Amino acid sequence: MDFHFTPEQEAFRQELRAWLTTHVPADDGPLRHLQPQASDEDLTFLKDWQRTVYESGWAGVSWPQEYGGRGASLVERVIFDEEMAALKAPGLLNVLGLEIVGPTIITHGTMGQKKKHLANILSGDDIWSQGYSEPNSGSDLGSLQTLAVDHADYFVVNGQKVWTSLAGYANWCLLLVRTDPDAPKHKGLSALLVDMHSPGISIKPLRTMTGESEFNEVFFEDVQVPKSHLLGEQNQGWQVIITSLMFERQGLGFYFTFAQKRLYEDMRSEVKKARRYGAPIRTDPLMRQKMAQAYIDCEVLKLNNYRALTRLMRGNPAGPEGSIAKLHWAETNQRMQDLGVEMQGVGGQLYQEVETSEGGNYWQYGFLRSRANTIEGGTSEILRNIIAERVLQLPKGR
Ligand SMILES: Cc1cc2nc3c(=O)[nH]c(=O)nc-3n(C[C@H](O)[C@H](O)[C@H](O)COP(=O)(O)OP(=O)(O)OC[C@H]3O[C@@H](n4cnc5c(N)ncnc54)[C@H](O)[C@@H]3O)c2cc1C
């Protein structure tokens, strides 16, 4: 692993930092990340921010230039994430489109699909969601039941998805359906690009323990999807979804690492102020131990991601580091959020309404939201299975 940046990479960092310094809006207004309680004002703010990023050529930073991206190298992409987190830039509204669906369309899409969707993903004019999980299919996704029947020019879709993030805002969905019920379970699936305003789609928000409706149930009743919206080959949808999951790990992994570091800095300023039983908590040996552990966890996350990066830069396919990073990040974040609440003493148990993403109830909100980290994007049990079997080469569990 080489920790040094080349002069070209440093120049990239300086150019980006200069742009962010003049363009990142002050951190005292609307929500800086899309959250379900977002008001119309918040949404307009986030839409405007993505358009500003897009018009300045920083959206889709690692997408190839021929598709409207900046064509940044892997290392430049990492620098991009690091600077965005360090300068507290607002999140990009269409994150699922930019990081997952867009790159998947670039890999598997037809020319027509690329023309129709890519520019709108970059600009944020279209917001995307992912419809994979179903009430009886989560970890075992290959068993899904939503059926798409082939009617020559179009498919007719019937079934139900669940936990569909952003479905309430999205106008498009990358949907995984069964097109051949007689084939072995992973072989009869197809991926469809579905217009969420199609007749027959209804969306029911689900309330989570933060009090929000982050995700939704989505019902499909005789929904017609044109054949031209099939992504990849018919009955080869599993390959498309594997591609999308690979982009998810790659695209979001580094950002989370740097966001975690930022959270650590917030925690450090908190620990300097907080007092317990009349004494500053920074003198408490247990608290000092937990802070040191949080710092170590952040460093381990970073190094593991650098290891994955080195592997990719040597031309190897994405390895199991992605699973280790996701597992470690989810559990580190939960521990750090627990600590953030603990620092506030008994008052930490109080929780009223979520005010802003960074303001009131910051730690309480983070504590509750972080419970989902060990479920979303692959549960910790499933990741441990992958690591046991593919990294440690242990025999398969029964
Ligand atoms: C915040 C959030 C956002 C999400 N967003 C989306 C989205 O946008 N689109 C989408 O399609 N899905 C989304 N999901 C769904 C997510 O992908 C699933 O929740 C996840 O894959 C687990 O599936 P499940 O909930 O059906 O649990 P199950 O698969 O039923 O698992 C239940 C429990 O059994 C354990 N388990 C299952 N199989 C095994 C095994 N073989 N070995 C050991 N333990 C096992 C699991 O680890 C878990 O603890 C989201 C989930 C969350 C929490």
The ligand as a MOL file (V3000), in Angstrom:
LIG
                    3D

  0  0  0     0  0            999 V3000
M  V30 BEGIN CTAB
M  V30 COUNTS 53 58 0 0 0
M  V30 BEGIN ATOM
M  V30 1 C -32.8310 1.1660 6.4850 0
M  V30 2 C -33.0640 0.0950 5.4650 0
M  V30 3 C -33.1570 0.4300 4.1290 0
M  V30 4 C -33.3970 -0.5580 3.1770 0
M  V30 5 N -33.5420 -0.1810 1.8630 0
M  V30 6 C -33.8430 -1.1170 0.9310 0
M  V30 7 C -34.0810 -0.7260 -0.4210 0
M  V30 8 O -34.0050 0.4590 -0.7840 0
M  V30 9 N -34.4120 -1.6920 -1.3200 0
M  V30 10 C -34.5080 -3.0090 -0.9620 0
M  V30 11 O -34.7980 -3.8260 -1.8270 0
M  V30 12 N -34.2920 -3.4090 0.3190 0
M  V30 13 C -33.9780 -2.5000 1.2710 0
M  V30 14 N -33.7790 -2.8790 2.5810 0
M  V30 15 C -33.9710 -4.2830 2.9440 0
M  V30 16 C -32.7050 -5.0380 3.3240 0
M  V30 17 O -31.9400 -5.2960 2.1850 0
M  V30 18 C -33.1500 -6.3230 4.0560 0
M  V30 19 O -33.7720 -5.9140 5.2740 0
M  V30 20 C -32.0000 -7.2230 4.3660 0
M  V30 21 O -31.4610 -7.7720 3.1820 0
M  V30 22 C -32.4230 -8.3860 5.2960 0
M  V30 23 O -33.5550 -9.0320 4.8090 0
M  V30 24 P -34.8380 -9.2670 5.7460 0
M  V30 25 O -35.1860 -7.9900 6.3950 0
M  V30 26 O -35.8780 -9.9390 4.9180 0
M  V30 27 O -34.3650 -10.2480 6.8810 0
M  V30 28 P -34.1940 -11.8360 6.7640 0
M  V30 29 O -33.4090 -12.1780 5.5530 0
M  V30 30 O -35.5280 -12.4680 6.9310 0
M  V30 31 O -33.3140 -12.1320 8.0280 0
M  V30 32 C -33.8500 -12.1600 9.3590 0
M  V30 33 C -32.7120 -12.4980 10.3080 0
M  V30 34 O -32.2020 -13.8040 10.0040 0
M  V30 35 C -30.7960 -13.7340 9.7310 0
M  V30 36 N -30.4530 -14.6660 8.6660 0
M  V30 37 C -31.0830 -14.8280 7.4650 0
M  V30 38 N -30.4740 -15.7650 6.7160 0
M  V30 39 C -29.4130 -16.2020 7.4420 0
M  V30 40 C -28.3750 -17.1610 7.2080 0
M  V30 41 N -28.3010 -17.8440 6.0830 0
M  V30 42 N -27.4380 -17.3290 8.1770 0
M  V30 43 C -27.4760 -16.6220 9.3330 0
M  V30 44 N -28.4560 -15.7010 9.6160 0
M  V30 45 C -29.3990 -15.5030 8.6870 0
M  V30 46 C -30.5470 -12.2970 9.2920 0
M  V30 47 O -29.2130 -11.9240 9.4900 0
M  V30 48 C -31.5290 -11.5400 10.1820 0
M  V30 49 O -30.9590 -11.3290 11.4470 0
M  V30 50 C -33.5270 -1.9180 3.5560 0
M  V30 51 C -33.4110 -2.2620 4.9170 0
M  V30 52 C -33.1830 -1.2770 5.8610 0
M  V30 53 C -33.0870 -1.6740 7.3070 0
M  V30 END ATOM
M  V30 BEGIN BOND
M  V30 1 1 1 2
M  V30 2 1 2 3
M  V30 3 2 2 52
M  V30 4 2 3 4
M  V30 5 1 4 5
M  V30 6 1 4 50
M  V30 7 2 5 6
M  V30 8 1 6 7
M  V30 9 1 6 13
M  V30 10 2 7 8
M  V30 11 1 7 9
M  V30 12 1 9 10
M  V30 13 2 10 11
M  V30 14 1 10 12
M  V30 15 2 12 13
M  V30 16 1 13 14
M  V30 17 1 14 15
M  V30 18 1 14 50
M  V30 19 1 15 16
M  V30 20 1 16 17
M  V30 21 1 16 18
M  V30 22 1 18 19
M  V30 23 1 18 20
M  V30 24 1 20 21
M  V30 25 1 20 22
M  V30 26 1 22 23
M  V30 27 1 23 24
M  V30 28 2 24 25
M  V30 29 1 24 26
M  V30 30 1 24 27
M  V30 31 1 27 28
M  V30 32 2 28 29
M  V30 33 1 28 30
M  V30 34 1 28 31
M  V30 35 1 31 32
M  V30 36 1 32 33
M  V30 37 1 33 34
M  V30 38 1 33 48
M  V30 39 1 34 35
M  V30 40 1 35 36
M  V30 41 1 35 46
M  V30 42 1 36 37
M  V30 43 1 36 45
M  V30 44 2 37 38
M  V30 45 1 38 39
M  V30 46 1 39 40
M  V30 47 2 39 45
M  V30 48 1 40 41
M  V30 49 2 40 42
M  V30 50 1 42 43
M  V30 51 2 43 44
M  V30 52 1 44 45
M  V30 53 1 46 47
M  V30 54 1 46 48
M  V30 55 1 48 49
M  V30 56 2 50 51
M  V30 57 1 51 52
M  V30 58 1 52 53
M  V30 END BOND
M  V30 END CTAB
M  END
